[in-house]
């Protein structure tokens, strides 16, 4: 698929281009996307009801 070693940005672009979306992790500070995918701007999710 690649004729070179892909960069992290290229891999992320390929994944999102194929329909992948990151899963947020619940933390004390709320939902957080971790890793290189944290660079993505995701639609806001409604805050959970307490």
N, CA, C and O atoms as a Tinker XYZ file with bonds, in Angstrom:
   200  protein
     1  N      0.823000   -1.187000    0.000000    73     2
     2  CA     0.000000    0.000000    0.000000    64     1     3
     3  C      0.872000    1.258000    0.000000    63     2     4     5
     4  O      0.538000    2.237000   -0.667000    81     3
     5  N      1.955000    1.245000    0.719000    73     3     6
     6  CA     2.828000    2.425000    0.799000    64     5     7
     7  C      4.138000    2.118000    0.076000    63     6     8     9
     8  O      4.656000    1.004000    0.147000    81     7
     9  N      4.658000    3.115000   -0.613000    73     7    10
    10  CA     5.965000    2.950000   -1.237000    64     9    11
    11  C      7.067000    3.540000   -0.360000    63    10    12    13
    12  O      8.228000    3.624000   -0.762000    81    11
    13  N      6.672000    3.948000    0.852000    73    11    14
    14  CA     7.596000    4.506000    1.828000    64    13    15
    15  C      7.017000    4.235000    3.219000    63    14    16    17
    16  O      5.866000    3.821000    3.354000    81    15
    17  N      7.815000    4.470000    4.227000    73    15    18
    18  CA     7.316000    4.320000    5.594000    64    17    19
    19  C      6.385000    5.500000    5.879000    63    18    20    21
    20  O      6.839000    6.644000    5.900000    81    19
    21  N      5.084000    5.242000    6.099000    73    19    22
    22  CA     4.140000    6.347000    6.283000    64    21    23
    23  C      4.363000    7.069000    7.610000    63    22    24    25
    24  O      4.753000    6.479000    8.618000    81    23
    25  N      4.098000    8.361000    7.559000    73    23    26
    26  CA     4.177000    9.157000    8.790000    64    25    27
    27  C      2.913000    8.922000    9.608000    63    26    28    29
    28  O      1.941000    8.352000    9.114000    81    27
    29  N      2.933000    9.360000   10.848000    73    27    30
    30  CA     1.751000    9.233000   11.704000    64    29    31
    31  C      0.570000    9.997000   11.099000    63    30    32    33
    32  O     -0.568000    9.533000   11.167000    81    31
    33  N      0.833000   11.156000   10.515000    73    31    34
    34  CA    -0.235000   11.936000    9.881000    64    33    35
    35  C     -0.826000   11.200000    8.677000    63    34    36    37
    36  O     -2.042000   11.195000    8.486000    81    35
    37  N      0.033000   10.579000    7.869000    73    35    38
    38  CA    -0.459000    9.827000    6.718000    64    37    39
    39  C     -1.320000    8.641000    7.151000    63    38    40    41
    40  O     -2.360000    8.375000    6.547000    81    39
    41  N     -0.894000    7.931000    8.190000    73    39    42
    42  CA    -1.681000    6.813000    8.699000    64    41    43
    43  C     -3.033000    7.287000    9.232000    63    42    44    45
    44  O     -4.061000    6.661000    8.976000    81    43
    45  N     -3.027000    8.380000    9.963000    73    43    46
    46  CA    -4.266000    8.925000   10.496000    64    45    47
    47  C     -5.196000    9.358000    9.367000    63    46    48    49
    48  O     -6.399000    9.100000    9.423000    81    47
    49  N     -4.654000   10.009000    8.350000    73    47    50
    50  CA    -5.460000   10.417000    7.191000    64    49    51
    51  C     -6.063000    9.202000    6.484000    63    50    52    53
    52  O     -7.226000    9.228000    6.081000    81    51
    53  N     -5.266000    8.135000    6.335000    73    51    54
    54  CA    -5.767000    6.926000    5.678000    64    53    55
    55  C     -6.886000    6.288000    6.497000    63    54    56    57
    56  O     -7.891000    5.847000    5.939000    81    55
    57  N     -6.717000    6.239000    7.787000    73    55    58
    58  CA    -7.742000    5.635000    8.652000    64    57    59
    59  C     -9.035000    6.432000    8.624000    63    58    60    61
    60  O    -10.115000    5.862000    8.471000    81    59
    61  N     -8.932000    7.745000    8.770000    73    59    62
    62  CA   -10.151000    8.554000    8.759000    64    61    63
    63  C    -10.785000    8.561000    7.378000    63    62    64    65
    64  O    -12.008000    8.634000    7.257000    81    63
    65  N     -9.969000    8.484000    6.338000    73    63    66
    66  CA   -10.493000    8.414000    4.981000    64    65    67
    67  C    -11.281000    7.138000    4.720000    63    66    68    69
    68  O    -12.158000    7.101000    3.856000    81    67
    69  N    -10.959000    6.094000    5.477000    73    67    70
    70  CA   -11.659000    4.813000    5.341000    64    69    71
    71  C    -12.867000    4.730000    6.273000    63    70    72    73
    72  O    -13.526000    3.694000    6.354000    81    71
    73  N    -13.154000    5.835000    6.978000    73    71    74
    74  CA   -14.340000    5.865000    7.834000    64    73    75
    75  C    -14.096000    5.638000    9.312000    63    74    76    77
    76  O    -15.041000    5.637000   10.100000    81    75
    77  N    -12.848000    5.446000    9.701000    73    75    78
    78  CA   -12.531000    5.225000   11.109000    64    77    79
    79  C    -12.706000    6.506000   11.902000    63    78    80    81
    80  O    -12.377000    7.585000   11.411000    81    79
    81  N    -13.212000    6.408000   13.101000    73    79    82
    82  CA   -13.263000    7.546000   14.019000    64    81    83
    83  C    -12.716000    7.099000   15.370000    63    82    84    85
    84  O    -12.956000    5.967000   15.789000    81    83
    85  N    -11.992000    7.965000   16.048000    73    83    86
    86  CA   -11.423000    7.584000   17.338000    64    85    87
    87  C    -12.501000    7.466000   18.412000    63    86    88    89
    88  O    -13.547000    8.111000   18.342000    81    87
    89  N    -12.225000    6.645000   19.382000    73    87    90
    90  CA   -13.114000    6.483000   20.529000    64    89    91
    91  C    -12.538000    7.265000   21.693000    63    90    92    93
    92  O    -11.368000    7.107000   22.042000    81    91
    93  N    -13.357000    8.103000   22.289000    73    91    94
    94  CA   -12.903000    8.889000   23.435000    64    93    95
    95  C    -12.832000    8.002000   24.673000    63    94    96    97
    96  O    -13.602000    7.053000   24.824000    81    95
    97  N    -11.900000    8.328000   25.546000    73    95    98
    98  CA   -11.728000    7.641000   26.810000    64    97    99
    99  C    -12.286000    8.523000   27.918000    63    98   100   101
   100  O    -12.014000    9.723000   27.953000    81    99
   101  N    -13.064000    7.936000   28.822000    73    99   102
   102  CA   -13.597000    8.702000   29.958000    64   101   103
   103  C    -12.487000    8.927000   30.974000    63   102   104   105
   104  O    -11.843000    7.986000   31.436000    81   103
   105  N    -12.279000   10.188000   31.308000    73   103   106
   106  CA   -11.289000   10.541000   32.326000    64   105   107
   107  C    -11.950000   11.453000   33.347000    63   106   108   109
   108  O    -13.108000   11.840000   33.186000    81   107
   109  N    -11.227000   11.786000   34.375000    73   107   110
   110  CA   -11.763000   12.724000   35.381000    64   109   111
   111  C    -12.094000   14.071000   34.766000    63   110   112   113
   112  O    -12.969000   14.786000   35.254000    81   111
   113  N    -11.397000   14.414000   33.698000    73   111   114
   114  CA   -11.614000   15.693000   33.011000    64   113   115
   115  C    -12.646000   15.591000   31.893000    63   114   116   117
   116  O    -12.847000   16.545000   31.142000    81   115
   117  N    -13.295000   14.444000   31.782000    73   115   118
   118  CA   -14.295000   14.248000   30.738000    64   117   119
   119  C    -13.792000   13.314000   29.657000    63   118   120   121
   120  O    -12.800000   12.609000   29.840000    81   119
   121  N    -14.485000   13.314000   28.532000    73   119   122
   122  CA   -14.125000   12.457000   27.407000    64   121   123
   123  C    -12.907000   13.035000   26.691000    63   122   124   125
   124  O    -12.887000   14.216000   26.344000    81   123
   125  N    -11.889000   12.195000   26.471000    73   123   126
   126  CA   -10.643000   12.646000   25.858000    64   125   127
   127  C    -10.220000   11.646000   24.788000    63   126   128   129
   128  O    -10.212000   10.438000   25.025000    81   127
   129  N     -9.869000   12.153000   23.613000    73   127   130
   130  CA    -9.265000   11.313000   22.582000    64   129   131
   131  C     -7.768000   11.367000   22.815000    63   130   132   133
   132  O     -7.172000   12.443000   22.862000    81   131
   133  N     -7.168000   10.197000   22.961000    73   131   134
   134  CA    -5.746000   10.127000   23.291000    64   133   135
   135  C     -4.927000    9.712000   22.073000    63   134   136   137
   136  O     -5.474000    9.291000   21.054000    81   135
   137  N     -3.631000    9.836000   22.192000    73   135   138
   138  CA    -2.734000    9.426000   21.126000    64   137   139
   139  C     -2.700000   10.432000   19.992000    63   138   140   141
   140  O     -3.121000   11.578000   20.151000    81   139
   141  N     -2.205000   10.002000   18.860000    73   139   142
   142  CA    -2.045000   10.909000   17.711000    64   141   143
   143  C     -3.399000   11.414000   17.207000    63   142   144   145
   144  O     -3.480000   12.498000   16.629000    81   143
   145  N     -4.451000   10.638000   17.422000    73   143   146
   146  CA    -5.788000   11.037000   16.964000    64   145   147
   147  C     -6.331000   12.237000   17.724000    63   146   148   149
   148  O     -7.347000   12.804000   17.322000    81   147
   149  N     -5.684000   12.638000   18.807000    73   147   150
   150  CA    -6.159000   13.811000   19.546000    64   149   151
   151  C     -6.042000   15.075000   18.703000    63   150   152   153
   152  O     -6.619000   16.105000   19.052000    81   151
   153  N     -5.303000   15.009000   17.600000    73   151   154
   154  CA    -5.166000   16.149000   16.695000    64   153   155
   155  C     -6.451000   16.443000   15.937000    63   154   156   157
   156  O     -6.656000   17.556000   15.453000    81   155
   157  N     -7.317000   15.435000   15.835000    73   155   158
   158  CA    -8.548000   15.594000   15.064000    64   157   159
   159  C     -9.531000   16.502000   15.786000    63   158   160   161
   160  O     -9.617000   16.488000   17.013000    81   159
   161  N    -10.259000   17.276000   15.030000    73   159   162
   162  CA   -11.332000   18.092000   15.586000    64   161   163
   163  C    -12.606000   17.281000   15.398000    63   162   164   165
   164  O    -13.052000   17.056000   14.273000    81   163
   165  N    -13.182000   16.848000   16.503000    73   163   166
   166  CA   -14.363000   15.994000   16.457000    64   165   167
   167  C    -15.605000   16.790000   16.822000    63   166   168   169
   168  O    -15.518000   17.792000   17.531000    81   167
   169  N    -16.766000   16.345000   16.338000    73   167   170
   170  CA   -17.999000   17.018000   16.744000    64   169   171
   171  C    -18.196000   16.914000   18.252000    63   170   172   173
   172  O    -17.861000   15.902000   18.868000    81   171
   173  N    -18.732000   17.953000   18.821000    73   171   174
   174  CA   -18.963000   17.961000   20.277000    64   173   175
   175  C    -20.041000   16.946000   20.635000    63   174   176   177
   176  O    -21.027000   16.789000   19.915000    81   175
   177  N    -19.844000   16.273000   21.735000    73   175   178
   178  CA   -20.838000   15.336000   22.244000    64   177   179
   179  C    -21.567000   15.999000   23.387000    63   178   180   181
   180  O    -20.975000   16.765000   24.147000    81   179
   181  N    -22.842000   15.712000   23.512000    73   179   182
   182  CA   -23.558000   16.288000   24.657000    64   181   183
   183  C    -23.008000   15.709000   25.958000    63   182   184   185
   184  O    -22.628000   14.539000   26.021000    81   183
   185  N    -22.974000   16.535000   26.980000    73   183   186
   186  CA   -22.505000   16.079000   28.281000    64   185   187
   187  C    -23.474000   15.048000   28.850000    63   186   188   189
   188  O    -24.689000   15.196000   28.718000    81   187
   189  N    -22.939000   14.002000   29.484000    73   187   190
   190  CA   -23.826000   12.987000   30.071000    64   189   191
   191  C    -24.634000   13.573000   31.219000    63   190   192   193
   192  O    -24.159000   14.439000   31.953000    81   191
   193  N    -25.839000   13.096000   31.357000    73   191   194
   194  CA   -26.689000   13.556000   32.457000    64   193   195
   195  C    -26.209000   12.913000   33.748000    63   194   196   197
   196  O    -25.779000   11.760000   33.759000    81   195
   197  N    -26.285000   13.658000   34.816000    73   195   198
   198  CA   -25.835000   13.127000   36.119000    64   197   199
   199  C    -27.004000   12.981000   37.040000    63   198   200
   200  O    -26.841000   12.552000   38.182000    81   199
